[in-house]
């Protein structure tokens, strides 16, 4: 059973950290927004640190994140941004105090490393959603979904898919995140158990052949065979190659999973997009998929 951290309430302390890449711009507006929710925002040293492309050295980022994992007065930890770098520090972190006093950990993209590790090793829910670096470009709906997820308001997402879905109804535990990072975690202690789960995937800046390769790697590893459902989010900023691969990202994925019989939906509003709706890893959800319409609900 995956445990749920306590939902936030006004007056709670939360921490901002940067476990990966450094911030190239101010996040003062995001801090002001979080404060307006009635939260006391503690700024980690890594938020303003710089070491080459990283938010400080590996040692500094590890120490910064560790202090907030250890501190029971901190009720949520939000990553300032993704980029690259979380995998460099994940094995240096001690989750023992965190396991005794669970709290929400929030982020997406490179932070998939941290989220997957927490679900796998701690059995604690965490939150795939907008980060302060992306707040200013975010839709109001995505920001609202983050607040509702943190404060415990149950949500239902409905949308129309442009790509044809495989219809069906299912429910189960939600897992997922960035395809590249999930592929990189296979064979490590940080990989999640995919069996009997509803999986969501997203990615950015990858060529179609790379998406094809990673999906086939997951298929060969048996990760796609026993799912209860598959949610395909945004696969965007795909650079055009000199010689066309001949399939879009959605077509690539469908070609690989069409042999299975579980429901599959495309164009789900999650990923490196403005309308990046919050997804709670480890939560029990229901999924109702029709040819071009999807309803996703937290149970």
Number of C-alpha atoms within 10 A of each C-alpha: 7 16 15 17 18 15 16 21 14 12 12 16 19 23 23 25 22 30 35 27 24 24 22 12 8 12 18 11 13 17 18 12 15 16 16 11 14 14 20 17 20 15 16 21 17 28 23 16 17 15 13 9 15 21 26 23 19 20 11 17 25 22 19 22 22 17 14 23 26 18 13 16 13 21 24 26 23 22 26 30 27 22 17 17 22 22 19 15 19 16 12 13 13 13 17 12 14 18 18 11 17 25 26 23 25 26 25 27 24 24 29 25 24 21 29 28 22 23 21 18 14 17 18 25 24 30 22 26 29 33 23 23 20 20 19 14 12 18 17 13 14 21 23 13 24 24 17 16 22 23 15 13 12 11 13 13 15 15 13 17 18 12 14 17 21 19 18 17 16 15 19 20 22 25 26 26 28 24 22 20 21 20 15 14 18 15 9 9 12 22 21 22 12 19 15 16 23 28 23 24 21 23 23 19 12 16 19 23 17 13 21 18 14 18 21 18 15 16 14 11 12 13 18 23 18 15 19 23 29 23 24 24 23 22 26 16 12 14 11 10 10 6 6 10 14 10 13 16 23 19 13 19 19 19 12 14 17 12 9 13 15 19 22 29 31 27 22 23 22 27 28 22 19 19 21 25 24 28 24 25 26 27 20 17 19 20 27 19 25 19 16 17 17 25 16 19 16 20 12
